[in-house]
Amino acid sequence: MAACRAMADNSTSEFQAGQTGLIVRIPEAESVVRAWRERFDPSARAGVPAHITVLFPFLDESRIDARIRSALTDVLGSHHAFDLRFESCGRSRRRTQ
């Protein structure tokens, strides 16, 4: 699992500078989903790799320090790896208020 910073640019206005999320990178999926992500997923254009989102948004980048990294390592490092298979591909939509 990685903390990923969402990088704001002119074409990706829904991301804010300093915004982070916890993701599980899925490099094996990159070649399968790249074209869809480039077309429909602003996070791809912001440099976020193929992934499963665990928590977004997480903390502001300014709040992620050695203590936070250590706590994440402790919590996540205590879990065993597992196999996962996706039967279909979809997209969740962000709810607006």
PAZAPA-4460 file (N, C-alpha, C; in steps of 0.05 Angstrom, whole numbers, plus 32768, in hexadecimal, padded with zeros to 4 digits):
% residues 97
    n_x    n_y    n_z   ca_x   ca_y   ca_z    c_x    c_y    c_z   seq   type   mol
   8011   7FE9   8000   8000   8000   8000   8012   8018   8000     1      M     A
   800A   802D   7FF3   801A   8045   7FF0   8008   805D   7FF6     2      A     A
   8015   8071   8001   8008   808B   8003   800E   8099   7FE9     3      A     A
   7FFA   80A2   7FDC   7FFD   80AE   7FC1   7FF4   80CB   7FC2     4      C     A
   8004   80DC   7FB7   7FFD   80F9   7FB7   7FEF   80FF   7F9D     5      R     A
   7FD8   810C   7F9F   7FCA   8114   7F87   7FD6   812F   7F7E     6      A     A
   7FE0   812F   7F66   7FED   8147   7F5B   7FDA   8157   7F4B     7      M     A
   7FD5   816F   7F53   7FC3   8180   7F44   7FD0   818B   7F2B     8      A     A
   7FC1   818D   7F16   7FCA   819A   7EFE   7FB2   81A8   7EF1     9      D     A
   7FB6   81B5   7EDB   7FA1   81C4   7ECF   7F8A   81B3   7EC5    10      N     A
   7F8F   819A   7EBE   7F7A   8189   7EB2   7F6D   8178   7EC8    11      S     A
   7F75   817A   7EE1   7F6B   8168   7EF6   7F62   8179   7F0D    12      T     A
   7F4D   8188   7F0A   7F45   819B   7F1E   7F39   818E   7F37    13      S     A
   7F31   8174   7F36   7F25   8169   7F4E   7F3A   8161   7F63    14      E     A
   7F54   8161   7F5D   7F68   815B   7F70   7F73   8175   7F7C    15      F     A
   7F7A   8174   7F95   7F85   818C   7FA1   7FA2   8187   7FAA    16      Q     A
   7FB3   819B   7FA8   7FCE   8198   7FB0   7FD0   818F   7FCD    17      A     A
   7FE1   817B   7FD2   7FE4   8171   7FED   7FD1   815A   7FF4    18      G     A
   7FBE   8154   7FE3   7FAA   813F   7FE9   7FB8   8124   7FE5    19      Q     A
   7FB2   8111   7FF7   7FBE   80F7   7FF5   7FA9   80E2   7FF8    20      T     A
   7FB0   80C9   7FF1   7F9E   80B2   7FF4   7FAF   809A   7FFA    21      G     A
   7FA3   8085   8005   7FB0   806B   8009   7FA6   8059   7FF3    22      L     A
   7FB9   804E   7FE4   7FB3   803D   7FCD   7FC3   8023   7FCE    23      I     A
   7FB9   800F   7FC0   7FC9   7FF7   7FBB   7FCE   7FF7   7F9D    24      V     A
   7FE8   7FFA   7F96   7FF0   7FFA   7F7A   7FEB   7FDF   7F6E    25      R     A
   7FE1   7FDE   7F55   7FDD   7FC5   7F47   7FEB   7FC8   7F2C    26      I     A
   8006   7FC4   7F2C   8015   7FC8   7F13   800D   7FB5   7EFD    27      P     A
   8004   7F9D   7F05   7FFB   7F89   7EF1   7FE3   7F92   7EE1    28      E     A
   7FD3   7FA5   7EEC   7FBB   7FAE   7EDF   7FC0   7FC6   7ECC    29      A     A
   7FD7   7FD2   7ECE   7FDD   7FEA   7EBF   7FD8   7FE7   7EA1    30      E     A
   7FE2   7FD2   7E95   7FDF   7FCF   7E78   7FC2   7FCA   7E70    31      S     A
   7FB2   7FBF   7E82   7F96   7FB8   7E7C   7F84   7FD1   7E7F    32      V     A
   7F8A   7FE2   7E93   7F78   7FF8   7E99   7F82   8013   7E90    33      V     A
   7F9A   8015   7E86   7FA7   802E   7E80   7F95   8040   7E6E    34      R     A
   7F8C   8035   7E57   7F7C   8045   7E44   7F62   804F   7E51    35      A     A
   7F55   803F   7E61   7F3C   8048   7E6E   7F43   805D   7E83    36      W     A
   7F58   8059   7E92   7F5F   806D   7EA7   7F67   8087   7E9A    37      R     A
   7F76   8087   7E85   7F7E   80A0   7E78   7F66   80AF   7E6E    38      E     A
   7F52   80A1   7E65   7F3A   80AD   7E5A   7F26   80B7   7E70    39      R     A
   7F23   80A6   7E85   7F0D   80AB   7E98   7F16   80B2   7EB5    40      F     A
   7F2F   80AE   7EBC   7F38   80B0   7ED8   7F4C   80C8   7EDB    41      D     A
   7F43   80DE   7EE6   7F55   80F4   7EEA   7F6E   80EE   7EFA    42      P     A
   7F6C   80DA   7F0C   7F84   80D3   7F1C   7F9A   80C7   7F0A    43      S     A
   7F94   80BA   7EF5   7FA8   80B0   7EE2   7FB7   80C7   7ED6    44      A     A
   7FA9   80DB   7ECD   7FB6   80F3   7EC2   7FC6   8102   7ED6    45      R     A
   7FC0   80FE   7EF0   7FD0   810B   7F06   7FE8   80FA   7F0E    46      A     A
   7FEC   80E3   7F01   8003   80D3   7F07   7FFF   80BC   7F1A    47      G     A
   7FE6   80B7   7F22   7FE0   80A1   7F34   7FE0   8087   7F24    48      V     A
   7FEF   8072   7F2D   7FF0   8059   7F1E   7FD6   8049   7F21    49      P     A
   7FD3   8033   7F12   7FBD   8021   7F15   7FBC   8018   7F32    50      A     A
   7FA5   8018   7F3E   7FA4   8013   7F5B   7F88   800C   7F64    51      H     A
   7F87   8004   7F7E   7F6D   8002   7F8C   7F6F   8017   7FA2    52      I     A
   7F5B   8028   7FA3   7F5A   803D   7FB8   7F51   8031   7FD2    53      T     A
   7F60   8035   7FE7   7F59   802C   8002   7F4C   8042   8011    54      V     A
   7F57   805A   800F   7F4C   8071   801D   7F54   808B   800F    55      L     A
   7F40   809A   8007   7F44   80B4   7FFA   7F2D   80C7   8001    56      F     A
   7F34   80DF   8009   7F4E   80E9   800F   7F59   80DE   8029    57      P     A
   7F74   80DF   802C   7F81   80D6   8044   7F88   80F0   8054    58      F     A
   7FA1   80F5   8059   7FAA   810D   8067   7FB6   8120   8053    59      L     A
   7FB6   813A   805B   7FC5   814D   804B   7FE2   8145   804B    60      D     A
   7FEF   8149   8035   800B   8141   8032   801D   814D   8049    61      E     A
   8016   8164   8052   8026   8171   8067   8024   8163   8082    62      S     A
   8010   8152   8085   800D   8144   809E   8019   8128   809E    63      R     A
   8023   811F   8087   802F   8104   8085   804D   8107   808C    64      I     A
   8054   80FD   80A4   806F   80FE   80AD   8079   80E2   80B5    65      D     A
   8090   80E0   80C1   809B   80C6   80C9   8089   80B7   80DB    66      A     A
   807B   80C5   80ED   8069   80B7   8100   8051   80AB   80F1    67      R     A
   8046   80B9   80DE   8030   80AE   80CE   8039   8096   80BD    68      I     A
   8050   8099   80B0   805B   8083   80A0   8060   806B   80B1    69      R     A
   806B   806F   80C9   8070   8058   80DC   8056   804B   80E4    70      S     A
   8042   805B   80EA   8028   804F   80F2   801C   803F   80DB    71      A     A
   801D   8049   80C3   8013   803A   80AC   8023   8020   80A8    72      L     A
   803D   8022   80AB   804D   800A   80A8   8046   7FF5   80BD    73      T     A
   8042   7FFE   80D6   803A   7FEB   80EB   801F   7FDE   80E5    74      D     A
   800C   7FEE   80DE   7FF1   7FE3   80D9   7FF0   7FD2   80C1    75      V     A
   7FFA   7FDC   80AB   7FF8   7FCD   8092   800C   7FB6   8090    76      L     A
   8023   7FB8   809D   8037   7FA3   809D   802E   7F8B   80AD    77      G     A
   801A   7F8D   80BE   8011   7F76   80CE   7FFD   7F65   80BE    78      S     A
   7FF5   7F6D   80A7   7FE2   7F5E   8097   7FF1   7F4D   8082    79      H     A
   7FE7   7F35   807E   7FF3   7F23   806A   7FE9   7F29   804E    80      H     A
   7FFA   7F23   803B   7FF2   7F27   801F   7FDB   7F13   8018    81      A     A
   7FCB   7F1A   8005   7FB5   7F09   7FFC   7FB1   7F0C   7FDE    82      F     A
   7FA5   7EF7   7FD3   7F9E   7EF8   7FB6   7F84   7F06   7FB2    83      D     A
   7F81   7F13   7F9C   7F69   7F22   7F96   7F64   7F1F   7F78    84      L     A
   7F4B   7F1A   7F71   7F44   7F18   7F54   7F2C   7F2A   7F4F    85      R     A
   7F2E   7F39   7F39   7F18   7F4B   7F32   7F08   7F3F   7F1B    86      F     A
   7EEF   7F3C   7F1F   7EDD   7F30   7F0B   7ED4   7F44   7EF7    87      E     A
   7ED4   7F5D   7EFE   7ECB   7F72   7EEC   7EDA   7F8C   7EF3    88      S     A
   7ED7   7FA0   7EE2   7EE4   7FBA   7EE6   7ECE   7FCF   7EE6    89      C     A
   7ED0   7FE2   7EF8   7EBC   7FF7   7EF9   7EC8   8010   7F05    90      G     A
   7EB8   8024   7F08   7EC1   803E   7F12   7EAC   8048   7F26    91      R     A
   7EB6   8051   7F3C   7EA4   805D   7F50   7EA3   807B   7F4A    92      S     A
   7E8D   8087   7F4F   7E8A   80A3   7F4A   7E8B   80B1   7F65    93      R     A
   7E98   80C8   7F65   7E9A   80D9   7F7D   7E7F   80E6   7F82    94      R     A
   7E76   80E4   7F9B   7E5D   80F1   7FA2   7E61   810F   7FA7    95      R     A
   7E4F   811F   7F9E   7E50   813C   7FA3   7E3B   8143   7FB7    96      T     A
   7E41   8158   7FC5   7E2D   8160   7FDA   7E1F   8179   7FD2    97      Q     A
***
